[in-house]
Amino acid sequence: MIRIALDLMGGDRAPEEIKAGALMYVEAISKAKNVRKDIHLSLVGTPQTLKDLENHPLSSYWTLVSADDYLPMDIKPTEALRRKGSSMYIASQLLKEKKVDALVSAGNTGALLSCATLVVGRLQGIDRPALAVAVPNINDFTVLIDAGANVDVKYEWLLQFAAMGVEYAKIMGKSNPKIGLLNVGTEENKGTDREKQAYALLKEKLGDMFYGNIEGSDINVGTVDVVVTDGFSGNIAMKTMEGASKLFSTIIKKEAKKSIDGMLGILIFARTLNKMKKTLDPRSYGGTFFLGVDGVVVKAHGNSDRVAFMNAIRVAAKGVEGRLVENLKDRLKGWE
């Protein structure tokens, strides 16, 4: 059985959109054929939030866990650790105690990172957990790690990020992922001392898996399967790509409205444009993994609606089913 704790109180649209996403997920697996149905949710929220879930027709799929408190989206990470009655802290404690296999929250990123690191606990061999994001490329996707958890990193940590990224890519179907180091040029001597030291270490430990340095433009082209970088550069890269996709779609709409030919073009290519929109829609990815902790932790976007949260639960289930944490432990042992 796959057991997943959900923080119902985390996120800009909590609790109603989060509850709706959980219900959508449960309804989907209860009706679908050829999918795992042995999935049980621990829904963590305030007593008032849980009331309408007590006698629900699908209540066999979940357990209700009461919390006295919840964390606002602007909370400081250190404060999150002191509020032990919050839904996020309690859900993290469930994961630490192995009462669940995964945790999903759309709450404050820093607070969730603190709970994941200091409540759930880091894996042996990991200095800093990192945020891994699957971003679309020409063919399918590229794993970007770190996407914002660690602003300043040591070069040794980038090898740990590579290990995490490889296991994430394998969970997503990449059998032999190639790894690239984000830099300002592809030559071996490019970048700061940190990038140069990281290049040498990755080349030594990864062998043929290491492609070498890559540039920002390579991420969406799909030059490599895993892009390793610090959280500062990774977050800027990710937000830039999000802005570029919005710019692209806005320009298409504006130009289409200027002429009849443009409108006809939109109608002709409507199906293609809808597929493109779905590919670029962050809701379809649902959530991203905080990797390097002793349990599957999925961070959903703070503005997640029911569709995004439903997909975040799917991501968590996939991580458990694919033995993400266990495989990462094995890989780290091999690199000691």
Secondary structure by P-SEA (a helix, b strand, c coil): cbbbbbcccccccccaaaaaaaaaaaaaaaccccccccbbbbcccccccccccccccccccbbbbbbcccccccccaaaaaaccccaaaaaaaaaaaccccbbbbcccaaaaaaaaaccccccccccbbbbbbbcccccbbbbbccccccccccaaaaaaaaaaaaaaaaaacccbbbbbbbccccccccccaaaaaaaaaaaacccccccccccccccccccccbbbbcaaaaaaaaaaaaaaaaaaaaaaaaaaaccaaaaaaaaaaaaaaaaaaaaacccccccccccccccbbbbccccccaaaaaaaaaaaaaaaaaaaaaaaaaaaaaac
